[in-house]
Each structure stands twice: as structure tokens, then as C-alpha cells.
Amino acid sequence: MLIRPINESDNKQIAVILREVLVEMDIPRIGSAFEDPEIDKMYESYQSNRSRYFIVEENNKILGGAGINELKNGDINICELQKMYFHKSIRGRGIGDKMIELCLDFAVESNYKKCYIETMPNMVNAQKLYIKKGFEYIDNPLGYTGHTACPVWMLKNLV
């Protein structure tokens, strides 16, 4: 299992994996990450100094990823954990835990004060992991990500 920063050549494979998982999880196509314009150009979407996207690769095949980016239309001190999805073949192996740690370490290094997550009610295992990592539920969304279909919001203090 290899975890590494995204390369431009990864764009097509990660877009396929992300959409596959979104469909599998029955995530609405409208108002979710499914319709994000960056999904087809993930490498380009994480090129600022305060953003990073990590790929999970096994046997030279991309099987998921997760990233940190500044919260859209929000406080510049708040980042968002984004597009953390994994192919079913690698779930339950501790990859999510490792990816969150990697992303949160980068967020702290980038001087973010808080990390925000939007998710879906049916993504129960993901929410359990977020809680284990110190995220807490909040009552309303932060910023404006365009993910109007995501009714579960969580926040973690990084400092």
C-alpha cells in the first residue's frame, strides 16, 4: 500500500474511483461532490500552498484518496477535509485513519486552526472515524461548498 501526493497523471483514475464510491454510497449526484468541477482535475485543484491531496495506491492501482483545502467562502483559518473516499477493497484496513492523520498533520503545518467536514447520514463508519479523530457535530454548515445535499457537518479544533 502506497500513500503519496497526487500527480497530474492520476486525474482520470481518481475521478473514476471517487464517482464509483459516491454511486455505491447512494450519494445524490446533485448538491454533492459528484458534481464538483474539480473531480476531473484533482491535481490542479490542490496546487495552492495550503492544499494537498493524497492518493492511496495498491499494486499500481489508485484505490482512493483524501485531501485538505481551504474552506470555500469561509474563514481562511478553517480547512476542509475533502473527497475522502476509498474503494471497497481497501476499507476496514486502517487506511482512513492514516489518511486523516496525514491530512490533519498537513493542516496544522499549514497553520489552519480548525478542520471542517461535510458528510451524509448513511456514512456511519466514516462518522465514527471522524469522532475518534476529535471531530464534533455542529448545527449548521460553514462556508459555502456547494454540497447542499450533505446535511451532516463536523468540526475539529487543530490548536
Residue pairs with C-beta under 8 A, 6 or more apart in sequence:
1 56
1 57
1 58
1 90
1 93
1 95
2 56
2 57
2 58
3 54
3 55
3 56
3 57
3 95
3 98
3 99
3 102
4 54
4 55
4 57
5 52
5 53
5 54
5 55
6 14
6 42
6 43
6 46
6 53
6 54
6 55
6 65
6 67
7 43
7 55
8 43
8 44
10 42
10 43
10 55
10 62
11 40
11 41
11 42
11 43
11 44
13 61
13 62
14 42
14 55
14 62
14 65
15 39
15 40
15 42
17 62
17 63
17 64
17 65
17 85
17 87
18 33
18 39
18 65
18 83
18 85
19 34
19 39
20 87
21 64
21 85
21 86
21 87
21 88
22 29
22 32
22 33
22 34
22 85
23 34
24 88
25 85
25 120
25 122
25 123
26 122
27 33
27 34
27 120
27 149
28 34
28 149
29 35
30 149
31 146
31 147
31 148
31 149
31 150
32 120
32 147
32 149
32 150
33 39
33 82
33 83
33 147
35 146
36 83
36 146
38 44
38 45
39 83
42 53
42 65
42 67
42 83
43 53
45 51
45 53
45 69
46 52
46 53
46 67
46 69
48 69
48 70
49 110
50 68
50 69
50 70
50 79
50 110
50 111
50 112
51 67
51 68
51 69
51 70
52 67
52 68
52 103
52 106
53 65
53 66
53 67
53 68
53 82
53 83
54 65
54 66
54 67
54 99
54 102
54 103
55 62
55 64
55 65
56 62
56 63
56 64
56 65
56 86
56 90
56 95
56 99
57 63
58 90
63 86
63 87
63 89
63 90
64 84
64 85
64 86
64 87
64 90
64 95
64 99
65 83
65 84
65 85
65 99
66 81
66 82
66 83
66 84
66 85
66 96
66 99
66 100
66 102
66 103
67 81
67 82
67 83
67 84
67 103
68 79
68 80
68 81
68 82
68 103
68 104
68 106
68 107
68 110
68 112
68 115
69 79
69 80
69 82
70 76
70 78
70 79
70 80
71 78
71 79
71 80
71 116
71 142
71 143
71 145
72 80
72 143
72 144
72 145
72 146
73 143
73 144
73 145
74 116
74 142
74 143
74 144
75 114
75 142
75 143
77 111
77 112
77 113
77 114
78 112
78 113
78 114
78 115
78 116
78 142
78 143
78 155
79 107
79 110
79 112
79 114
79 115
79 116
80 115
80 116
80 117
80 118
80 143
80 145
81 100
81 103
81 104
81 115
81 116
81 117
84 96
84 99
84 100
84 103
84 126
86 95
86 96
91 125
96 126
96 129
97 129
97 132
97 133
100 129
100 130
100 133
101 133
103 115
104 115
104 133
104 156
104 158
107 115
107 158
108 158
108 159
112 158
113 157
113 158
113 159
114 155
114 156
114 157
114 158
115 135
115 155
115 156
115 158
116 142
116 143
116 153
116 154
116 155
117 130
117 135
117 153
117 154
117 155
117 156
118 141
118 145
118 147
118 150
118 152
118 153
118 154
119 126
119 127
119 130
119 150
119 152
119 154
120 149
120 150
120 151
120 152
121 151
121 152
123 152
127 152
127 154
130 154
130 156
131 154
133 156
134 156
134 157
135 154
135 155
135 156
136 154
136 155
136 156
137 152
137 153
137 154
138 153
138 154
138 155
139 153
140 153
141 150
141 153
142 153
142 155
